Every structure is written in C-alpha cells, then in structure tokens.
Amino acid sequence: MTQTKQTSAAPVLMWFKRDLSVFDNAALIHAVQAGSVLPVYILEPELWQQPDMSHRHFCFLQDSLADLSEDLCALGQGLVLRIGEPVSILADLHQKFGFTQLCSHQETWNGWTYARDQRVQAWCQNTGVTWHQPRRIGVTRGLNKRAGWAQRWQHYMAQPCLPAPTGLKKIDLASDPMPRPEDFHLGWMGASRAKAGGGDRAYRYWKAFYTGAERIIQKQCPLL
C-alpha cells in the first residue's frame, strides 16, 4: 500500500473553482490563516462536454486564470493548473504533500458540479481531509426550506469585503500547460467573442455600469 507523505508543514490546498480572485475570497483567507497555501485550479474535461459550456466560456476562463495567476505570483506563489478528474488529482496531490485541509468556495452551479462535489466530499471523508467551503454568494446550498432565507441573504450581503492576503510561501510544483478550446472540441460557432475575463476588467465593467446607472437616476430623479 502506498504511504501518504505526512509532514507538519503540509500546505493547505486551495482549490479555485469559479471564484477566480484573490480579493474578497473567504476560502483563500481561511487557507492563508491555516498555513502555507498551494493554490490549484482543476480543468475538468468532462465539465467542458456539458451542454451549457462553450468556446466563449473557455476563452473567458483563460483570461481569468491568467489574471489570477498574475495576482498570485505577486503574492509569492503562482497558480498550479491541473487537467483531469478532481478526485484523482486531489489524491495525487495528497500523496505528494499530505495535506489535511482543502479549501474552496461553496459552489452553486449545475447538477454536474454538484455531483462532482459529492464525490470529492466522499473522498475527503475517506481520506481524513477537512474540506472548508465558505459561501461565495448570498445563496446557501442544500437548504431544505426557504424560511428565513431573505434575512440570511441580507446578513451575508451586508458583510464587508475581505482584503487580499499579504503573501504566500513559495511551493515548487510544475503546472500543466493550458490547453486550447479545440482540445475539448469547443469549436468556434461564429458568434462574437464574449467580454474578456479577469478581475481588473470585471471591476472596470462594474464601475462603468454603476456610474452610468447613477447618472440616469440623478437625471430622472434629481431630488434623490
């Protein structure tokens, strides 16, 4: 039986999913507070075969991952890209580093990702890894009833934004090369390219929208 590497300096594995930012990222903050951090993004080929995925989504993801990796490098540790099935990749990284904590946001997306998270949760329980999944948005996954939902949403949305961490310890681990959309059979469908991804661009888009909306409101309702 293969022995898992155990060490008191084992890093916390930070699994980036759809929260591709170092700013206001509760999972990343938890990981940093717990110890050294290994930031990983898992590119899942099967996910990209789902009917709600497209060439434009993949291009947006490429931009966002490049932006995230640049921000992480500035903190001291670049993003590690892995391609494959999450449980297999986590098992491989667990054998290499012996991590006991996994951090990611609580993902709310489609049924495929929910089933995948159930498999990851089973692996964590069998392996003795604690999986921390703070919420990323006002939606809480797995509620049996809606009573009190609005109050919980308002309380969550009123919380202040979290700052980016101040620094990460360097961990030597090679990253897989970034594939092309064609590698996942995501052909160009002739539609115009989506907005470019990345945190800086997202902030600029938001600011432009907010400023424009504010001007319209002031013009139509000058007494507000």
C-alpha positions in Angstrom: 0.0 0.0 0.0 1.4 3.4 -0.9 2.2 5.5 2.1 0.9 9.1 2.1 3.6 11.7 2.8 2.9 13.2 6.2 4.6 16.4 7.4 3.8 19.1 9.9 4.5 21.6 7.2 1.9 20.2 4.8 0.2 23.0 2.9 -3.4 23.8 2.8 -4.8 23.0 -0.7 -6.7 26.0 -2.1 -9.0 24.8 -4.9 -10.1 27.7 -7.0 -13.3 26.9 -8.8 -15.4 29.9 -10.0 -14.0 32.4 -7.5 -11.0 33.4 -9.6 -9.9 36.3 -7.5 -7.6 36.9 -4.5 -9.9 39.7 -3.3 -12.9 39.1 -1.1 -12.2 35.3 -1.2 -13.1 33.8 2.2 -11.8 30.4 1.2 -8.4 31.8 0.4 -8.3 33.8 3.6 -9.1 30.7 5.6 -6.3 28.8 3.8 -3.7 31.5 4.5 -4.7 31.7 8.1 -4.3 27.9 8.4 -0.7 27.7 7.0 1.2 27.7 3.7 -1.1 27.5 0.7 -1.0 25.5 -2.6 -3.4 27.3 -5.0 -4.7 24.9 -7.6 -7.2 25.1 -10.5 -8.5 21.9 -11.9 -9.6 22.0 -15.5 -12.1 19.2 -15.9 -12.5 17.8 -19.5 -15.9 16.2 -18.7 -17.3 19.5 -17.4 -16.4 21.1 -20.8 -18.5 18.4 -22.5 -21.7 19.6 -20.8 -24.3 21.3 -22.9 -24.1 24.6 -21.1 -20.3 25.1 -21.9 -19.0 26.8 -24.9 -15.9 28.2 -26.8 -16.6 31.7 -25.4 -16.8 30.4 -21.8 -13.4 28.7 -22.3 -11.8 31.9 -23.6 -13.2 33.9 -20.7 -11.8 31.3 -18.3 -8.3 31.5 -20.0 -8.3 35.3 -19.4 -9.5 34.9 -15.8 -6.9 32.2 -15.0 -4.1 34.3 -16.4 -5.2 37.3 -14.3 -5.5 35.2 -11.2 -2.1 33.6 -11.7 -0.5 37.0 -12.1 -2.1 38.2 -8.8 -1.0 35.0 -7.0 2.6 35.4 -8.4 2.7 38.9 -7.0 1.8 37.3 -3.6 4.7 34.8 -3.9 3.1 31.6 -5.3 1.7 31.2 -8.7 -1.4 29.2 -9.7 -0.9 25.5 -10.4 -3.1 24.2 -13.2 -4.1 20.5 -13.3 -6.1 18.8 -16.0 -8.3 15.8 -15.2 -10.8 14.4 -12.8 -10.8 16.2 -9.4 -10.7 13.2 -7.1 -7.8 11.6 -9.0 -5.9 14.9 -8.9 -6.6 15.6 -5.3 -5.5 12.0 -4.4 -2.2 12.6 -6.3 -1.5 15.9 -4.6 -2.4 14.3 -1.2 0.2 11.6 -1.8 2.8 14.3 -2.7 2.1 16.8 0.1 0.0 15.0 2.7 -2.4 18.0 3.1 -5.2 17.6 5.7 -7.2 20.7 4.7 -8.9 21.6 1.5 -10.4 25.0 0.9 -12.8 26.1 -1.8 -16.0 28.2 -2.0 -19.4 26.5 -1.7 -20.2 26.2 -5.4 -23.7 26.7 -6.7 -23.8 25.9 -10.4 -25.3 23.0 -12.3 -26.2 19.4 -11.4 -22.9 18.0 -12.8 -20.8 20.1 -10.5 -23.0 19.2 -7.5 -22.5 15.5 -8.2 -18.7 16.1 -8.6 -18.6 17.8 -5.2 -20.4 14.9 -3.6 -17.6 12.6 -5.0 -15.0 15.0 -3.6 -16.7 15.1 -0.2 -16.8 11.3 -0.1 -13.0 11.2 -0.9 -12.3 13.8 1.8 -14.2 11.7 4.4 -12.4 8.5 3.4 -9.0 10.2 3.5 -9.4 12.3 6.6 -9.2 15.6 4.8 -11.3 18.5 6.2 -13.0 20.5 3.4 -13.8 24.1 4.2 -16.4 25.6 1.9 -17.4 29.1 2.9 -20.1 30.8 0.9 -19.2 32.9 -2.1 -22.6 34.5 -2.8 -25.8 35.0 -0.9 -27.2 31.6 -1.9 -26.8 28.7 0.6 -26.6 25.3 -0.9 -28.6 22.4 0.3 -31.4 24.2 2.3 -34.5 22.0 3.0 -36.8 25.0 3.3 -36.8 28.7 2.5 -37.9 30.1 5.8 -35.5 32.8 6.9 -33.8 32.9 3.5 -34.2 36.6 3.0 -32.8 37.5 6.4 -29.8 35.2 5.9 -29.2 36.7 2.5 -29.3 40.3 3.7 -27.0 39.5 6.6 -24.5 37.9 4.3 -24.5 40.6 1.7 -24.0 43.3 4.4 -20.7 41.8 5.4 -17.6 43.9 4.5 -15.4 42.7 1.6 -12.3 40.8 2.6 -8.9 42.1 1.6 -6.4 40.0 -0.5 -3.8 38.2 1.6 -0.5 39.8 2.1 1.8 37.0 0.9 2.2 33.3 0.1 5.1 30.9 0.7 6.6 29.6 -2.5 5.9 25.9 -3.2 7.8 24.3 -6.1 5.3 22.4 -8.3 5.0 22.4 -12.1 1.8 23.4 -13.7 0.1 21.6 -16.6 0.1 23.6 -19.9 -3.0 25.5 -20.7 -5.0 23.7 -23.5 -6.8 25.3 -26.3 -10.6 25.3 -26.7 -10.2 22.9 -29.6 -8.6 20.3 -27.3 -12.0 20.0 -25.7 -13.9 20.0 -29.0 -15.1 23.5 -28.4 -15.3 24.8 -31.9 -15.9 28.5 -32.8 -19.5 28.9 -33.6 -19.3 32.3 -35.4 -20.7 34.3 -32.5 -18.8 37.4 -31.4 -16.3 37.0 -28.6 -17.5 37.4 -25.1 -16.2 40.1 -22.8 -12.6 39.4 -21.7 -12.2 37.8 -18.3 -10.2 38.9 -15.3 -10.7 40.7 -12.0 -9.4 44.1 -13.2 -11.7 44.1 -16.2 -14.6 43.0 -14.1 -14.1 45.9 -11.8 -13.9 48.3 -14.8 -17.1 46.9 -16.3 -18.9 47.2 -12.9 -17.7 50.8 -12.4 -18.8 51.8 -15.8 -22.2 50.3 -15.3 -22.6 51.8 -11.8 -21.5 55.2 -13.0 -23.9 55.1 -15.9 -26.8 54.0 -13.8 -26.1 56.6 -11.2 -26.2 59.4 -13.8 -29.5 58.1 -15.2 -31.0 58.1 -11.7 -29.8 61.6 -10.9 -31.1 62.9 -14.2 -34.6 61.3 -13.8 -34.8 61.8 -10.0 -32.8 64.9 -9.2 -34.1 65.1 -5.6 -32.7 61.6 -4.6 
